[in-house]
């Protein structure tokens, strides 16, 4: 299960990930604005053991992913330079749910998710703001997403994103710091910099997951750690 991550990831975090599986570094130029141009969750959407990718993904990355054995489909659309068009691929698709600002979701993602429950949210950067721990427990850094999930009876923890760093912005989003690898939550940084550190630890443990903090520094939004 290769791990797709931003080429801007902290070197020590990259080394920790390499102990788990193959690491594929990702980046683009002049497709969308610089702060998110290397973020996998802006260009890829995993759906049911299948990866949908924008045509903006460099060909060398496409070949790396295919060579690793991942089912990959490249579609013509590219993220836009401005929100919300920059978030076309930033949907959360799980076994049962498609969660996104559904009026902008890329069409092929919609087609692959046609039999799932659709949960519309106003935050188009949905995957940046949302983690699914095996669909039983959810962590979000957006209050609107929190309300939408709770209205469907889903167990949800809210985390204030203001401790999360993202170059060029006041802050990033908690989901963009994280990834799920099997039954392990990967975090790009230390939870000690987060006000809800203990709540997150308890929530993750209750969901039956372990926690791996990849380095001791501040939390950085890198567009998620995408286990393919």
TILUM-615233 format. One line per field, with one value per residue: residue number from 1; chain; x, y, z of N, C-alpha, C in turn. Coordinates in steps of 0.05 Angstrom, whole numbers. Example, Ala and Ser with C-alpha at 12.3 -4.5 7.8 and 13.67 -1.06 7.14 Angstrom:
BEGIN
n	c(1/2)
chain	c(A/A)
npx	c(264/257)
npy	c(-114/-45)
npz	c(156/142)
capx	c(246/273)
capy	c(-90/-21)
capz	c(156/143)
cpx	c(264/258)
cpy	c(-66/1)
cpz	c(156/157)
***
This chain:
BEGIN
n	c(1/2/3/4/5/6/7/8/9/10/11/12/13/14/15/16/17/18/19/20/21/22/23/24/25/26/27/28/29/30/31/32/33/34/35/36/37/38/39/40/41/42/43/44/45/46/47/48/49/50/51/52/53/54/55/56/57/58/59/60/61/62/63/64/65/66/67/68/69/70/71/72/73/74/75/76/77/78/79/80/81/82/83/84/85/86/87/88/89/90/91/92/93/94/95/96/97/98/99/100/101/102/103/104/105/106/107/108/109/110/111/112/113/114/115/116/117/118/119/120/121/122/123/124/125/126/127/128/129/130/131/132/133/134/135/136/137/138/139/140/141/142/143/144/145/146/147/148/149/150/151/152/153/154/155/156/157/158/159/160/161/162/163/164/165/166/167/168/169/170/171/172/173/174/175/176/177/178/179/180/181/182/183/184/185/186/187/188/189/190/191/192/193/194/195/196/197/198/199/200/201/202/203/204/205/206/207/208/209/210/211/212/213/214/215/216/217/218/219/220/221/222/223/224/225/226/227/228)
chain	c(A/A/A/A/A/A/A/A/A/A/A/A/A/A/A/A/A/A/A/A/A/A/A/A/A/A/A/A/A/A/A/A/A/A/A/A/A/A/A/A/A/A/A/A/A/A/A/A/A/A/A/A/A/A/A/A/A/A/A/A/A/A/A/A/A/A/A/A/A/A/A/A/A/A/A/A/A/A/A/A/A/A/A/A/A/A/A/A/A/A/A/A/A/A/A/A/A/A/A/A/A/A/A/A/A/A/A/A/A/A/A/A/A/A/A/A/A/A/A/A/A/A/A/A/A/A/A/A/A/A/A/A/A/A/A/A/A/A/A/A/A/A/A/A/A/A/A/A/A/A/A/A/A/A/A/A/A/A/A/A/A/A/A/A/A/A/A/A/A/A/A/A/A/A/A/A/A/A/A/A/A/A/A/A/A/A/A/A/A/A/A/A/A/A/A/A/A/A/A/A/A/A/A/A/A/A/A/A/A/A/A/A/A/A/A/A/A/A/A/A/A/A/A/A/A/A/A/A)
npx	c(17/26/48/25/51/63/118/141/143/167/234/247/197/184/222/203/155/174/190/144/121/127/143/115/132/99/84/67/68/46/-10/-50/-58/4/8/-20/-3/27/-3/-31/-86/-113/-110/-121/-170/-187/-228/-262/-218/-194/-162/-175/-150/-127/-114/-72/-33/35/66/107/94/45/63/94/55/22/59/66/23/-28/-97/-111/-142/-141/-169/-197/-204/-176/-153/-176/-150/-172/-212/-280/-263/-213/-220/-243/-230/-228/-259/-289/-292/-319/-332/-388/-404/-406/-378/-380/-377/-425/-442/-398/-366/-321/-340/-330/-317/-367/-396/-371/-387/-441/-476/-471/-486/-500/-472/-479/-437/-418/-365/-318/-265/-264/-240/-191/-207/-227/-226/-234/-242/-244/-298/-327/-314/-303/-261/-259/-243/-278/-336/-385/-383/-380/-432/-463/-447/-461/-516/-528/-521/-468/-408/-369/-311/-291/-237/-199/-171/-131/-80/-52/-5/1/33/28/-23/-67/-75/-76/-111/-135/-143/-110/-61/-56/-63/-91/-68/-79/-98/-78/-68/-35/4/27/70/70/21/21/22/-28/-91/-131/-105/-106/-160/-161/-125/-152/-200/-181/-160/-206/-232/-204/-155/-85/-33/12/59/95/139/170/156/115/47/36/0/-2/-31/-51/-36/-35/-55/-51)
npy	c(-24/35/101/163/226/297/329/365/347/339/316/278/258/235/194/162/145/115/69/42/32/37/103/154/213/275/329/390/442/507/496/501/545/563/544/497/465/420/383/321/310/348/333/279/228/176/121/67/26/45/95/159/207/272/299/334/312/295/255/220/210/185/137/115/104/67/27/10/-21/-1/12/57/115/164/227/280/331/388/416/482/550/580/578/554/518/496/453/408/353/342/308/265/198/140/72/73/126/188/248/316/381/376/400/414/370/328/297/242/220/226/188/140/136/129/94/106/137/205/261/327/383/449/464/460/441/387/336/355/372/329/265/195/144/83/89/90/127/196/251/321/387/427/462/460/412/377/384/364/310/292/297/253/214/201/188/239/280/346/387/442/480/518/511/487/490/524/545/612/621/636/589/517/455/402/350/351/343/290/218/153/89/26/4/49/116/166/223/285/313/337/320/348/402/416/439/402/355/310/295/277/234/199/191/166/119/96/84/41/47/57/107/146/194/232/266/312/365/424/417/406/422/382/365/317/247/199/135/89)
npz	c(0/-24/-2/-16/-18/-5/-38/-6/46/113/121/161/174/126/125/167/146/103/129/134/83/11/-10/-47/-76/-88/-133/-166/-218/-229/-234/-195/-138/-104/-49/-45/-86/-85/-59/-49/-39/-69/-121/-127/-115/-74/-86/-65/-67/-112/-151/-169/-212/-229/-295/-290/-260/-258/-309/-294/-241/-247/-272/-231/-193/-220/-228/-177/-168/-160/-175/-222/-249/-296/-306/-348/-323/-287/-225/-207/-207/-166/-107/-109/-147/-143/-111/-135/-133/-80/-47/3/0/23/43/47/41/5/15/7/-23/-62/-109/-138/-144/-179/-239/-252/-203/-178/-209/-196/-144/-143/-116/-64/0/-3/26/31/39/56/57/11/11/32/43/62/111/139/170/165/209/196/184/231/268/265/248/246/223/213/227/201/171/215/237/195/192/243/239/210/247/259/294/317/323/336/317/329/278/281/301/261/210/147/92/71/89/146/175/167/155/197/176/132/153/163/155/141/154/146/209/233/252/220/233/213/247/316/363/410/401/393/416/429/441/479/474/421/423/457/429/382/403/424/377/361/337/328/339/303/307/264/267/314/311/295/273/204/147/93/51/63/78/35/32/-16)
capx	c(0/44/39/28/54/75/147/149/142/191/250/245/171/186/237/185/135/188/191/118/117/138/134/115/131/82/85/60/76/28/-36/-67/-41/27/6/-32/4/40/-21/-45/-115/-124/-107/-129/-191/-190/-256/-266/-194/-189/-153/-182/-129/-129/-94/-50/-13/57/66/125/80/26/77/102/31/14/80/63/0/-53/-116/-111/-157/-136/-192/-187/-206/-154/-162/-175/-132/-186/-233/-280/-255/-189/-227/-259/-223/-224/-282/-284/-308/-313/-348/-417/-411/-392/-381/-366/-395/-432/-447/-373/-351/-313/-361/-323/-320/-396/-404/-360/-400/-470/-492/-465/-502/-487/-474/-470/-427/-411/-336/-309/-241/-276/-220/-172/-219/-241/-214/-252/-229/-260/-327/-341/-307/-295/-249/-262/-236/-298/-361/-407/-380/-387/-461/-474/-442/-478/-544/-531/-516/-440/-393/-351/-296/-282/-210/-194/-148/-113/-52/-41/9/0/46/11/-50/-66/-73/-85/-133/-124/-142/-87/-37/-60/-71/-97/-54/-90/-111/-60/-71/-9/2/51/76/64/-5/24/18/-57/-106/-147/-87/-115/-185/-155/-113/-173/-218/-168/-158/-234/-239/-188/-132/-61/-26/40/66/118/161/164/151/88/30/36/-19/13/-50/-57/-18/-55/-49/-64)
capy	c(0/58/125/186/250/321/329/384/334/340/293/258/246/218/170/145/133/95/45/28/23/55/131/168/242/288/358/402/470/525/485/516/564/549/532/470/454/394/368/299/311/367/321/251/220/147/111/38/13/56/122/177/227/293/299/351/296/290/228/203/201/165/112/105/93/43/6/0/-39/13/16/86/125/193/241/305/356/397/436/510/568/593/563/526/500/483/431/388/325/341/294/242/175/116/49/79/154/209/273/337/401/359/415/417/345/319/279/213/213/222/164/117/137/132/78/113/159/231/282/353/402/474/465/444/427/368/317/370/377/305/238/173/121/59/97/89/151/216/275/343/414/445/459/452/383/364/383/347/282/286/294/226/196/192/197/259/298/371/396/470/478/542/503/474/509/522/569/631/623/637/562/496/439/379/327/354/334/263/197/128/67/3/14/69/144/179/252/299/332/328/329/365/429/418/442/378/332/287/285/262/208/182/185/147/94/85/74/17/54/67/134/150/221/227/282/326/393/433/404/420/412/375/353/289/224/182/107/80)
capz	c(0/-24/11/-34/-1/-17/-38/15/72/130/115/182/171/102/133/183/128/87/144/131/55/-10/-9/-73/-72/-108/-136/-193/-222/-244/-239/-176/-124/-94/-23/-47/-112/-80/-41/-63/-37/-89/-148/-127/-97/-72/-84/-66/-76/-139/-148/-191/-213/-249/-317/-283/-246/-276/-320/-278/-217/-257/-277/-205/-180/-234/-223/-149/-169/-153/-196/-226/-272/-301/-319/-361/-307/-270/-205/-216/-192/-144/-93/-101/-169/-135/-94/-150/-126/-52/-35/20/-8/39/34/46/39/-9/30/-8/-34/-84/-134/-153/-145/-205/-249/-250/-174/-173/-222/-180/-118/-147/-98/-36/12/-9/46/20/59/43/56/-12/19/50/52/79/137/149/171/172/222/190/183/257/282/245/259/227/232/202/243/182/167/240/240/174/200/266/230/200/269/258/317/305/340/323/324/320/259/282/307/237/193/118/81/56/102/175/185/149/165/211/158/114/168/171/137/154/143/161/234/245/244/216/238/205/269/343/374/433/392/388/441/434/439/494/463/397/431/468/407/364/417/425/350/356/321/341/331/297/302/246/277/339/307/292/253/178/127/68/33/72/73/21/29/-41)
cpx	c(18/31/46/29/66/105/158/149/169/207/248/218/171/201/220/165/149/192/165/114/130/126/137/112/116/86/77/70/54/1/-57/-48/-20/24/-5/-23/18/22/-35/-75/-129/-125/-116/-153/-193/-220/-255/-242/-186/-181/-160/-163/-135/-107/-70/-28/10/58/85/111/59/39/86/78/22/34/77/38/-27/-70/-120/-126/-152/-159/-183/-186/-180/-165/-159/-155/-145/-207/-261/-270/-229/-195/-244/-255/-223/-248/-272/-303/-300/-331/-377/-424/-394/-398/-365/-387/-403/-438/-422/-357/-345/-332/-354/-324/-349/-405/-395/-375/-430/-487/-487/-485/-487/-493/-462/-461/-419/-381/-326/-282/-248/-255/-198/-181/-231/-225/-235/-236/-248/-290/-341/-336/-295/-282/-250/-252/-254/-325/-385/-406/-388/-418/-473/-470/-460/-507/-550/-524/-487/-425/-370/-337/-287/-255/-206/-169/-127/-84/-38/-29/5/11/27/-16/-47/-63/-82/-108/-122/-123/-119/-61/-35/-65/-77/-84/-62/-105/-93/-66/-43/-13/29/58/69/37/-2/21/-12/-72/-122/-131/-98/-142/-180/-143/-135/-193/-207/-166/-186/-242/-223/-164/-109/-53/4/45/94/142/152/157/121/73/30/16/-3/-5/-55/-34/-36/-44/-65/-72)
cpy	c(25/83/149/211/273/319/349/372/336/314/271/243/227/192/151/131/110/68/28/16/42/83/143/198/255/318/366/430/484/513/500/533/549/534/503/455/426/376/346/301/332/354/292/248/189/140/81/23/21/85/138/201/248/290/317/336/290/260/210/193/180/138/99/91/67/20/-6/-18/-27/16/46/94/155/205/268/329/362/416/464/525/580/574/572/507/485/457/409/360/321/329/272/220/151/93/56/108/169/235/295/359/390/374/419/392/336/296/250/203/208/195/139/114/137/116/85/134/185/250/307/370/427/478/447/430/406/349/330/372/352/280/218/151/97/65/96/114/171/240/297/369/435/440/450/422/368/362/364/317/274/283/267/205/186/204/214/275/322/378/423/470/500/535/491/495/503/548/586/636/624/609/542/481/413/354/327/347/304/243/172/105/42/13/33/97/157/209/265/321/320/338/347/395/435/420/417/353/307/276/269/235/189/173/163/120/80/73/48/22/61/93/135/179/220/244/299/355/399/417/420/406/407/362/324/270/202/154/96/51)
cpz	c(0/-12/-7/-17/-16/-16/-18/43/87/125/136/181/147/109/150/165/111/102/142/104/36/-7/-37/-68/-95/-108/-164/-194/-238/-251/-221/-159/-108/-68/-24/-72/-109/-63/-56/-62/-55/-117/-150/-108/-97/-69/-87/-79/-105/-135/-173/-190/-235/-271/-311/-269/-266/-285/-304/-253/-225/-260/-250/-192/-193/-228/-195/-147/-162/-178/-199/-251/-274/-316/-329/-343/-292/-249/-215/-199/-168/-133/-104/-123/-162/-119/-108/-141/-96/-36/-16/12/9/28/29/39/19/5/16/-12/-62/-110/-150/-155/-173/-214/-246/-221/-168/-185/-206/-153/-120/-128/-69/-26/8/15/36/43/43/40/33/-7/40/61/68/108/151/148/178/184/219/191/209/272/262/260/238/239/220/216/225/176/192/242/219/181/223/259/218/222/271/281/308/327/324/335/312/303/263/290/283/219/163/107/65/68/132/187/163/162/176/192/139/127/170/148/153/139/158/185/249/234/244/219/231/225/296/352/398/426/388/414/449/434/453/483/438/404/441/447/388/377/419/399/343/339/339/328/326/289/288/253/300/336/305/271/227/160/101/48/38/66/61/17/5/-40)
***
